[in-house]
Amino acid sequence: MPTGLELLSGIPLFSNLSDRQLKRVLKSSTENRYEAGDVIVRAGGRTQTLFVILEGTAKVVRNERVVARRTVGEFFGEISMIDLRPRTATVTAETPMRCLVIYHDDLRKLVVGDPQVAWSLLQTLASFLRDSEPGW
């Protein structure tokens, strides 16, 4: 069974961080489990968390249409976690899931305290947006 550090270092969002930085991320996060069919976030909700999928698959639904699927190593909830505005989609577990959950205030402390963490996360988020949005 891989350790938390090994799992985290294999996730693209965190793959450029040092072991010390990864330990800080782990320390400031929690792990949640979801069953197939569980709604993890609901469109219009005001939660302020980022979810990193450690196991399982989720579907992302906007306006009653599946717009994406997320699986191991991918994340969701980043937009509302950063801008504190309502969720733009509903995310439901398609299979049993295990997610690393990072709260807004905890991630903010990490990036304010370590500019290298901030830059690494910005690069990953920019790549994610470029690859997933038409016209970028």
Chimera marker file (.cmm) of the C-alpha trace (Angstrom):
<marker_set name="trace">
<marker id="1" x="0.000" y="0.000" z="0.000" r="1" g="1" b="0" radius="0.5"/>
<marker id="2" x="1.561" y="3.317" z="-1.044" r="1" g="1" b="0" radius="0.5"/>
<marker id="3" x="2.166" y="5.953" z="1.612" r="1" g="1" b="0" radius="0.5"/>
<marker id="4" x="0.366" y="9.293" z="1.600" r="1" g="1" b="0" radius="0.5"/>
<marker id="5" x="3.500" y="10.970" z="0.241" r="1" g="1" b="0" radius="0.5"/>
<marker id="6" x="3.781" y="8.451" z="-2.596" r="1" g="1" b="0" radius="0.5"/>
<marker id="7" x="0.115" y="8.902" z="-3.514" r="1" g="1" b="0" radius="0.5"/>
<marker id="8" x="0.361" y="12.691" z="-3.406" r="1" g="1" b="0" radius="0.5"/>
<marker id="9" x="3.607" y="12.876" z="-5.391" r="1" g="1" b="0" radius="0.5"/>
<marker id="10" x="1.994" y="10.842" z="-8.174" r="1" g="1" b="0" radius="0.5"/>
<marker id="11" x="-0.857" y="13.335" z="-8.568" r="1" g="1" b="0" radius="0.5"/>
<marker id="12" x="-0.058" y="15.919" z="-11.261" r="1" g="1" b="0" radius="0.5"/>
<marker id="13" x="-1.342" y="18.824" z="-9.140" r="1" g="1" b="0" radius="0.5"/>
<marker id="14" x="1.388" y="18.109" z="-6.571" r="1" g="1" b="0" radius="0.5"/>
<marker id="15" x="4.052" y="16.271" z="-8.575" r="1" g="1" b="0" radius="0.5"/>
<marker id="16" x="6.509" y="19.207" z="-8.619" r="1" g="1" b="0" radius="0.5"/>
<marker id="17" x="6.518" y="19.663" z="-4.847" r="1" g="1" b="0" radius="0.5"/>
<marker id="18" x="9.315" y="18.513" z="-2.548" r="1" g="1" b="0" radius="0.5"/>
<marker id="19" x="8.732" y="15.887" z="0.148" r="1" g="1" b="0" radius="0.5"/>
<marker id="20" x="8.681" y="18.673" z="2.740" r="1" g="1" b="0" radius="0.5"/>
<marker id="21" x="6.011" y="20.553" z="0.810" r="1" g="1" b="0" radius="0.5"/>
<marker id="22" x="4.004" y="17.367" z="0.249" r="1" g="1" b="0" radius="0.5"/>
<marker id="23" x="4.069" y="16.679" z="3.990" r="1" g="1" b="0" radius="0.5"/>
<marker id="24" x="2.636" y="20.149" z="4.596" r="1" g="1" b="0" radius="0.5"/>
<marker id="25" x="-0.169" y="19.482" z="2.100" r="1" g="1" b="0" radius="0.5"/>
<marker id="26" x="-0.956" y="16.132" z="3.754" r="1" g="1" b="0" radius="0.5"/>
<marker id="27" x="-0.926" y="17.696" z="7.212" r="1" g="1" b="0" radius="0.5"/>
<marker id="28" x="-3.431" y="20.341" z="6.165" r="1" g="1" b="0" radius="0.5"/>
<marker id="29" x="-5.844" y="17.996" z="4.372" r="1" g="1" b="0" radius="0.5"/>
<marker id="30" x="-8.307" y="15.293" z="5.312" r="1" g="1" b="0" radius="0.5"/>
<marker id="31" x="-9.359" y="12.108" z="3.556" r="1" g="1" b="0" radius="0.5"/>
<marker id="32" x="-13.028" y="11.418" z="2.838" r="1" g="1" b="0" radius="0.5"/>
<marker id="33" x="-14.734" y="8.340" z="1.415" r="1" g="1" b="0" radius="0.5"/>
<marker id="34" x="-17.843" y="8.328" z="-0.742" r="1" g="1" b="0" radius="0.5"/>
<marker id="35" x="-20.116" y="5.548" z="-1.985" r="1" g="1" b="0" radius="0.5"/>
<marker id="36" x="-21.337" y="5.257" z="-5.572" r="1" g="1" b="0" radius="0.5"/>
<marker id="37" x="-24.212" y="7.700" z="-6.018" r="1" g="1" b="0" radius="0.5"/>
<marker id="38" x="-23.115" y="10.103" z="-3.274" r="1" g="1" b="0" radius="0.5"/>
<marker id="39" x="-23.298" y="13.775" z="-4.262" r="1" g="1" b="0" radius="0.5"/>
<marker id="40" x="-19.931" y="15.250" z="-3.281" r="1" g="1" b="0" radius="0.5"/>
<marker id="41" x="-20.649" y="18.853" z="-4.289" r="1" g="1" b="0" radius="0.5"/>
<marker id="42" x="-23.855" y="20.365" z="-5.594" r="1" g="1" b="0" radius="0.5"/>
<marker id="43" x="-24.178" y="23.148" z="-8.187" r="1" g="1" b="0" radius="0.5"/>
<marker id="44" x="-24.950" y="26.399" z="-6.388" r="1" g="1" b="0" radius="0.5"/>
<marker id="45" x="-23.468" y="25.133" z="-3.115" r="1" g="1" b="0" radius="0.5"/>
<marker id="46" x="-21.029" y="27.303" z="-1.229" r="1" g="1" b="0" radius="0.5"/>
<marker id="47" x="-18.443" y="24.840" z="0.042" r="1" g="1" b="0" radius="0.5"/>
<marker id="48" x="-14.808" y="25.949" z="-0.120" r="1" g="1" b="0" radius="0.5"/>
<marker id="49" x="-12.924" y="22.733" z="-0.727" r="1" g="1" b="0" radius="0.5"/>
<marker id="50" x="-10.697" y="21.172" z="-3.351" r="1" g="1" b="0" radius="0.5"/>
<marker id="51" x="-10.989" y="17.412" z="-3.891" r="1" g="1" b="0" radius="0.5"/>
<marker id="52" x="-8.141" y="15.257" z="-5.194" r="1" g="1" b="0" radius="0.5"/>
<marker id="53" x="-9.247" y="11.764" z="-6.229" r="1" g="1" b="0" radius="0.5"/>
<marker id="54" x="-7.177" y="8.991" z="-4.682" r="1" g="1" b="0" radius="0.5"/>
<marker id="55" x="-9.509" y="6.144" z="-5.723" r="1" g="1" b="0" radius="0.5"/>
<marker id="56" x="-12.629" y="5.905" z="-7.872" r="1" g="1" b="0" radius="0.5"/>
<marker id="57" x="-14.443" y="7.922" z="-10.516" r="1" g="1" b="0" radius="0.5"/>
<marker id="58" x="-16.834" y="10.885" z="-10.388" r="1" g="1" b="0" radius="0.5"/>
<marker id="59" x="-19.093" y="12.506" z="-12.953" r="1" g="1" b="0" radius="0.5"/>
<marker id="60" x="-19.432" y="16.263" z="-13.323" r="1" g="1" b="0" radius="0.5"/>
<marker id="61" x="-22.937" y="17.450" z="-14.253" r="1" g="1" b="0" radius="0.5"/>
<marker id="62" x="-23.883" y="20.957" z="-15.363" r="1" g="1" b="0" radius="0.5"/>
<marker id="63" x="-27.396" y="21.860" z="-16.513" r="1" g="1" b="0" radius="0.5"/>
<marker id="64" x="-28.465" y="18.208" z="-16.309" r="1" g="1" b="0" radius="0.5"/>
<marker id="65" x="-25.695" y="17.147" z="-18.728" r="1" g="1" b="0" radius="0.5"/>
<marker id="66" x="-22.571" y="15.127" z="-17.912" r="1" g="1" b="0" radius="0.5"/>
<marker id="67" x="-19.766" y="17.478" z="-18.952" r="1" g="1" b="0" radius="0.5"/>
<marker id="68" x="-16.785" y="15.551" z="-17.587" r="1" g="1" b="0" radius="0.5"/>
<marker id="69" x="-15.562" y="12.592" z="-15.604" r="1" g="1" b="0" radius="0.5"/>
<marker id="70" x="-12.772" y="12.711" z="-13.066" r="1" g="1" b="0" radius="0.5"/>
<marker id="71" x="-10.654" y="9.786" z="-11.939" r="1" g="1" b="0" radius="0.5"/>
<marker id="72" x="-7.558" y="8.929" z="-9.889" r="1" g="1" b="0" radius="0.5"/>
<marker id="73" x="-5.011" y="11.750" z="-9.835" r="1" g="1" b="0" radius="0.5"/>
<marker id="74" x="-7.485" y="14.355" z="-11.030" r="1" g="1" b="0" radius="0.5"/>
<marker id="75" x="-9.161" y="17.058" z="-8.982" r="1" g="1" b="0" radius="0.5"/>
<marker id="76" x="-12.331" y="19.114" z="-8.846" r="1" g="1" b="0" radius="0.5"/>
<marker id="77" x="-13.692" y="22.022" z="-6.849" r="1" g="1" b="0" radius="0.5"/>
<marker id="78" x="-10.706" y="24.258" z="-7.536" r="1" g="1" b="0" radius="0.5"/>
<marker id="79" x="-12.668" y="27.221" z="-8.924" r="1" g="1" b="0" radius="0.5"/>
<marker id="80" x="-15.041" y="27.672" z="-5.967" r="1" g="1" b="0" radius="0.5"/>
<marker id="81" x="-12.268" y="26.893" z="-3.503" r="1" g="1" b="0" radius="0.5"/>
<marker id="82" x="-10.225" y="29.770" z="-4.894" r="1" g="1" b="0" radius="0.5"/>
<marker id="83" x="-12.873" y="32.406" z="-5.679" r="1" g="1" b="0" radius="0.5"/>
<marker id="84" x="-15.345" y="31.450" z="-2.876" r="1" g="1" b="0" radius="0.5"/>
<marker id="85" x="-18.300" y="31.681" z="-5.260" r="1" g="1" b="0" radius="0.5"/>
<marker id="86" x="-21.035" y="29.037" z="-5.653" r="1" g="1" b="0" radius="0.5"/>
<marker id="87" x="-20.211" y="25.682" z="-7.217" r="1" g="1" b="0" radius="0.5"/>
<marker id="88" x="-20.690" y="25.616" z="-10.987" r="1" g="1" b="0" radius="0.5"/>
<marker id="89" x="-21.517" y="21.904" z="-11.257" r="1" g="1" b="0" radius="0.5"/>
<marker id="90" x="-22.697" y="18.881" z="-9.306" r="1" g="1" b="0" radius="0.5"/>
<marker id="91" x="-20.118" y="16.141" z="-8.786" r="1" g="1" b="0" radius="0.5"/>
<marker id="92" x="-21.368" y="12.642" z="-7.984" r="1" g="1" b="0" radius="0.5"/>
<marker id="93" x="-19.374" y="9.499" z="-7.170" r="1" g="1" b="0" radius="0.5"/>
<marker id="94" x="-19.836" y="6.902" z="-9.911" r="1" g="1" b="0" radius="0.5"/>
<marker id="95" x="-17.884" y="4.290" z="-7.962" r="1" g="1" b="0" radius="0.5"/>
<marker id="96" x="-16.745" y="4.100" z="-4.347" r="1" g="1" b="0" radius="0.5"/>
<marker id="97" x="-14.267" y="6.954" z="-3.941" r="1" g="1" b="0" radius="0.5"/>
<marker id="98" x="-11.520" y="8.140" z="-1.668" r="1" g="1" b="0" radius="0.5"/>
<marker id="99" x="-10.595" y="11.825" z="-1.905" r="1" g="1" b="0" radius="0.5"/>
<marker id="100" x="-8.039" y="14.097" z="-0.336" r="1" g="1" b="0" radius="0.5"/>
<marker id="101" x="-9.958" y="17.198" z="0.772" r="1" g="1" b="0" radius="0.5"/>
<marker id="102" x="-8.190" y="20.539" z="1.085" r="1" g="1" b="0" radius="0.5"/>
<marker id="103" x="-9.957" y="23.544" z="2.561" r="1" g="1" b="0" radius="0.5"/>
<marker id="104" x="-9.590" y="27.090" z="1.262" r="1" g="1" b="0" radius="0.5"/>
<marker id="105" x="-7.988" y="28.533" z="4.410" r="1" g="1" b="0" radius="0.5"/>
<marker id="106" x="-5.479" y="25.674" z="4.691" r="1" g="1" b="0" radius="0.5"/>
<marker id="107" x="-4.382" y="25.905" z="1.053" r="1" g="1" b="0" radius="0.5"/>
<marker id="108" x="-4.179" y="29.676" z="1.315" r="1" g="1" b="0" radius="0.5"/>
<marker id="109" x="-1.801" y="29.372" z="4.286" r="1" g="1" b="0" radius="0.5"/>
<marker id="110" x="0.342" y="26.927" z="2.320" r="1" g="1" b="0" radius="0.5"/>
<marker id="111" x="0.679" y="29.114" z="-0.766" r="1" g="1" b="0" radius="0.5"/>
<marker id="112" x="1.197" y="32.347" z="1.174" r="1" g="1" b="0" radius="0.5"/>
<marker id="113" x="3.896" y="30.663" z="3.252" r="1" g="1" b="0" radius="0.5"/>
<marker id="114" x="5.726" y="29.062" z="0.323" r="1" g="1" b="0" radius="0.5"/>
<marker id="115" x="5.812" y="30.882" z="-3.041" r="1" g="1" b="0" radius="0.5"/>
<marker id="116" x="7.232" y="27.758" z="-4.744" r="1" g="1" b="0" radius="0.5"/>
<marker id="117" x="4.075" y="25.833" z="-3.789" r="1" g="1" b="0" radius="0.5"/>
<marker id="118" x="1.953" y="28.694" z="-5.119" r="1" g="1" b="0" radius="0.5"/>
<marker id="119" x="3.812" y="28.802" z="-8.437" r="1" g="1" b="0" radius="0.5"/>
<marker id="120" x="3.701" y="25.030" z="-8.899" r="1" g="1" b="0" radius="0.5"/>
<marker id="121" x="-0.064" y="24.933" z="-8.268" r="1" g="1" b="0" radius="0.5"/>
<marker id="122" x="-0.627" y="27.872" z="-10.638" r="1" g="1" b="0" radius="0.5"/>
<marker id="123" x="1.314" y="26.112" z="-13.406" r="1" g="1" b="0" radius="0.5"/>
<marker id="124" x="-0.682" y="22.929" z="-12.972" r="1" g="1" b="0" radius="0.5"/>
<marker id="125" x="-4.019" y="24.763" z="-12.881" r="1" g="1" b="0" radius="0.5"/>
<marker id="126" x="-3.082" y="26.774" z="-15.990" r="1" g="1" b="0" radius="0.5"/>
<marker id="127" x="-2.206" y="23.561" z="-17.855" r="1" g="1" b="0" radius="0.5"/>
<marker id="128" x="-5.433" y="21.950" z="-16.711" r="1" g="1" b="0" radius="0.5"/>
<marker id="129" x="-7.480" y="24.924" z="-17.963" r="1" g="1" b="0" radius="0.5"/>
<marker id="130" x="-5.600" y="25.068" z="-21.253" r="1" g="1" b="0" radius="0.5"/>
<marker id="131" x="-6.150" y="21.372" z="-21.897" r="1" g="1" b="0" radius="0.5"/>
<marker id="132" x="-9.808" y="21.282" z="-20.853" r="1" g="1" b="0" radius="0.5"/>
<marker id="133" x="-11.291" y="24.514" z="-22.225" r="1" g="1" b="0" radius="0.5"/>
<marker id="134" x="-11.830" y="25.028" z="-25.956" r="1" g="1" b="0" radius="0.5"/>
<marker id="135" x="-10.324" y="28.195" z="-27.356" r="1" g="1" b="0" radius="0.5"/>
<marker id="136" x="-7.531" y="28.706" z="-24.798" r="1" g="1" b="0" radius="0.5"/>
<link id1="1" id2="2" r="1" g="1" b="0" radius="0.2"/>
<link id1="2" id2="3" r="1" g="1" b="0" radius="0.2"/>
<link id1="3" id2="4" r="1" g="1" b="0" radius="0.2"/>
<link id1="4" id2="5" r="1" g="1" b="0" radius="0.2"/>
<link id1="5" id2="6" r="1" g="1" b="0" radius="0.2"/>
<link id1="6" id2="7" r="1" g="1" b="0" radius="0.2"/>
<link id1="7" id2="8" r="1" g="1" b="0" radius="0.2"/>
<link id1="8" id2="9" r="1" g="1" b="0" radius="0.2"/>
<link id1="9" id2="10" r="1" g="1" b="0" radius="0.2"/>
<link id1="10" id2="11" r="1" g="1" b="0" radius="0.2"/>
<link id1="11" id2="12" r="1" g="1" b="0" radius="0.2"/>
<link id1="12" id2="13" r="1" g="1" b="0" radius="0.2"/>
<link id1="13" id2="14" r="1" g="1" b="0" radius="0.2"/>
<link id1="14" id2="15" r="1" g="1" b="0" radius="0.2"/>
<link id1="15" id2="16" r="1" g="1" b="0" radius="0.2"/>
<link id1="16" id2="17" r="1" g="1" b="0" radius="0.2"/>
<link id1="17" id2="18" r="1" g="1" b="0" radius="0.2"/>
<link id1="18" id2="19" r="1" g="1" b="0" radius="0.2"/>
<link id1="19" id2="20" r="1" g="1" b="0" radius="0.2"/>
<link id1="20" id2="21" r="1" g="1" b="0" radius="0.2"/>
<link id1="21" id2="22" r="1" g="1" b="0" radius="0.2"/>
<link id1="22" id2="23" r="1" g="1" b="0" radius="0.2"/>
<link id1="23" id2="24" r="1" g="1" b="0" radius="0.2"/>
<link id1="24" id2="25" r="1" g="1" b="0" radius="0.2"/>
<link id1="25" id2="26" r="1" g="1" b="0" radius="0.2"/>
<link id1="26" id2="27" r="1" g="1" b="0" radius="0.2"/>
<link id1="27" id2="28" r="1" g="1" b="0" radius="0.2"/>
<link id1="28" id2="29" r="1" g="1" b="0" radius="0.2"/>
<link id1="29" id2="30" r="1" g="1" b="0" radius="0.2"/>
<link id1="30" id2="31" r="1" g="1" b="0" radius="0.2"/>
<link id1="31" id2="32" r="1" g="1" b="0" radius="0.2"/>
<link id1="32" id2="33" r="1" g="1" b="0" radius="0.2"/>
<link id1="33" id2="34" r="1" g="1" b="0" radius="0.2"/>
<link id1="34" id2="35" r="1" g="1" b="0" radius="0.2"/>
<link id1="35" id2="36" r="1" g="1" b="0" radius="0.2"/>
<link id1="36" id2="37" r="1" g="1" b="0" radius="0.2"/>
<link id1="37" id2="38" r="1" g="1" b="0" radius="0.2"/>
<link id1="38" id2="39" r="1" g="1" b="0" radius="0.2"/>
<link id1="39" id2="40" r="1" g="1" b="0" radius="0.2"/>
<link id1="40" id2="41" r="1" g="1" b="0" radius="0.2"/>
<link id1="41" id2="42" r="1" g="1" b="0" radius="0.2"/>
<link id1="42" id2="43" r="1" g="1" b="0" radius="0.2"/>
<link id1="43" id2="44" r="1" g="1" b="0" radius="0.2"/>
<link id1="44" id2="45" r="1" g="1" b="0" radius="0.2"/>
<link id1="45" id2="46" r="1" g="1" b="0" radius="0.2"/>
<link id1="46" id2="47" r="1" g="1" b="0" radius="0.2"/>
<link id1="47" id2="48" r="1" g="1" b="0" radius="0.2"/>
<link id1="48" id2="49" r="1" g="1" b="0" radius="0.2"/>
<link id1="49" id2="50" r="1" g="1" b="0" radius="0.2"/>
<link id1="50" id2="51" r="1" g="1" b="0" radius="0.2"/>
<link id1="51" id2="52" r="1" g="1" b="0" radius="0.2"/>
<link id1="52" id2="53" r="1" g="1" b="0" radius="0.2"/>
<link id1="53" id2="54" r="1" g="1" b="0" radius="0.2"/>
<link id1="54" id2="55" r="1" g="1" b="0" radius="0.2"/>
<link id1="55" id2="56" r="1" g="1" b="0" radius="0.2"/>
<link id1="56" id2="57" r="1" g="1" b="0" radius="0.2"/>
<link id1="57" id2="58" r="1" g="1" b="0" radius="0.2"/>
<link id1="58" id2="59" r="1" g="1" b="0" radius="0.2"/>
<link id1="59" id2="60" r="1" g="1" b="0" radius="0.2"/>
<link id1="60" id2="61" r="1" g="1" b="0" radius="0.2"/>
<link id1="61" id2="62" r="1" g="1" b="0" radius="0.2"/>
<link id1="62" id2="63" r="1" g="1" b="0" radius="0.2"/>
<link id1="63" id2="64" r="1" g="1" b="0" radius="0.2"/>
<link id1="64" id2="65" r="1" g="1" b="0" radius="0.2"/>
<link id1="65" id2="66" r="1" g="1" b="0" radius="0.2"/>
<link id1="66" id2="67" r="1" g="1" b="0" radius="0.2"/>
<link id1="67" id2="68" r="1" g="1" b="0" radius="0.2"/>
<link id1="68" id2="69" r="1" g="1" b="0" radius="0.2"/>
<link id1="69" id2="70" r="1" g="1" b="0" radius="0.2"/>
<link id1="70" id2="71" r="1" g="1" b="0" radius="0.2"/>
<link id1="71" id2="72" r="1" g="1" b="0" radius="0.2"/>
<link id1="72" id2="73" r="1" g="1" b="0" radius="0.2"/>
<link id1="73" id2="74" r="1" g="1" b="0" radius="0.2"/>
<link id1="74" id2="75" r="1" g="1" b="0" radius="0.2"/>
<link id1="75" id2="76" r="1" g="1" b="0" radius="0.2"/>
<link id1="76" id2="77" r="1" g="1" b="0" radius="0.2"/>
<link id1="77" id2="78" r="1" g="1" b="0" radius="0.2"/>
<link id1="78" id2="79" r="1" g="1" b="0" radius="0.2"/>
<link id1="79" id2="80" r="1" g="1" b="0" radius="0.2"/>
<link id1="80" id2="81" r="1" g="1" b="0" radius="0.2"/>
<link id1="81" id2="82" r="1" g="1" b="0" radius="0.2"/>
<link id1="82" id2="83" r="1" g="1" b="0" radius="0.2"/>
<link id1="83" id2="84" r="1" g="1" b="0" radius="0.2"/>
<link id1="84" id2="85" r="1" g="1" b="0" radius="0.2"/>
<link id1="85" id2="86" r="1" g="1" b="0" radius="0.2"/>
<link id1="86" id2="87" r="1" g="1" b="0" radius="0.2"/>
<link id1="87" id2="88" r="1" g="1" b="0" radius="0.2"/>
<link id1="88" id2="89" r="1" g="1" b="0" radius="0.2"/>
<link id1="89" id2="90" r="1" g="1" b="0" radius="0.2"/>
<link id1="90" id2="91" r="1" g="1" b="0" radius="0.2"/>
<link id1="91" id2="92" r="1" g="1" b="0" radius="0.2"/>
<link id1="92" id2="93" r="1" g="1" b="0" radius="0.2"/>
<link id1="93" id2="94" r="1" g="1" b="0" radius="0.2"/>
<link id1="94" id2="95" r="1" g="1" b="0" radius="0.2"/>
<link id1="95" id2="96" r="1" g="1" b="0" radius="0.2"/>
<link id1="96" id2="97" r="1" g="1" b="0" radius="0.2"/>
<link id1="97" id2="98" r="1" g="1" b="0" radius="0.2"/>
<link id1="98" id2="99" r="1" g="1" b="0" radius="0.2"/>
<link id1="99" id2="100" r="1" g="1" b="0" radius="0.2"/>
<link id1="100" id2="101" r="1" g="1" b="0" radius="0.2"/>
<link id1="101" id2="102" r="1" g="1" b="0" radius="0.2"/>
<link id1="102" id2="103" r="1" g="1" b="0" radius="0.2"/>
<link id1="103" id2="104" r="1" g="1" b="0" radius="0.2"/>
<link id1="104" id2="105" r="1" g="1" b="0" radius="0.2"/>
<link id1="105" id2="106" r="1" g="1" b="0" radius="0.2"/>
<link id1="106" id2="107" r="1" g="1" b="0" radius="0.2"/>
<link id1="107" id2="108" r="1" g="1" b="0" radius="0.2"/>
<link id1="108" id2="109" r="1" g="1" b="0" radius="0.2"/>
<link id1="109" id2="110" r="1" g="1" b="0" radius="0.2"/>
<link id1="110" id2="111" r="1" g="1" b="0" radius="0.2"/>
<link id1="111" id2="112" r="1" g="1" b="0" radius="0.2"/>
<link id1="112" id2="113" r="1" g="1" b="0" radius="0.2"/>
<link id1="113" id2="114" r="1" g="1" b="0" radius="0.2"/>
<link id1="114" id2="115" r="1" g="1" b="0" radius="0.2"/>
<link id1="115" id2="116" r="1" g="1" b="0" radius="0.2"/>
<link id1="116" id2="117" r="1" g="1" b="0" radius="0.2"/>
<link id1="117" id2="118" r="1" g="1" b="0" radius="0.2"/>
<link id1="118" id2="119" r="1" g="1" b="0" radius="0.2"/>
<link id1="119" id2="120" r="1" g="1" b="0" radius="0.2"/>
<link id1="120" id2="121" r="1" g="1" b="0" radius="0.2"/>
<link id1="121" id2="122" r="1" g="1" b="0" radius="0.2"/>
<link id1="122" id2="123" r="1" g="1" b="0" radius="0.2"/>
<link id1="123" id2="124" r="1" g="1" b="0" radius="0.2"/>
<link id1="124" id2="125" r="1" g="1" b="0" radius="0.2"/>
<link id1="125" id2="126" r="1" g="1" b="0" radius="0.2"/>
<link id1="126" id2="127" r="1" g="1" b="0" radius="0.2"/>
<link id1="127" id2="128" r="1" g="1" b="0" radius="0.2"/>
<link id1="128" id2="129" r="1" g="1" b="0" radius="0.2"/>
<link id1="129" id2="130" r="1" g="1" b="0" radius="0.2"/>
<link id1="130" id2="131" r="1" g="1" b="0" radius="0.2"/>
<link id1="131" id2="132" r="1" g="1" b="0" radius="0.2"/>
<link id1="132" id2="133" r="1" g="1" b="0" radius="0.2"/>
<link id1="133" id2="134" r="1" g="1" b="0" radius="0.2"/>
<link id1="134" id2="135" r="1" g="1" b="0" radius="0.2"/>
<link id1="135" id2="136" r="1" g="1" b="0" radius="0.2"/>
</marker_set>
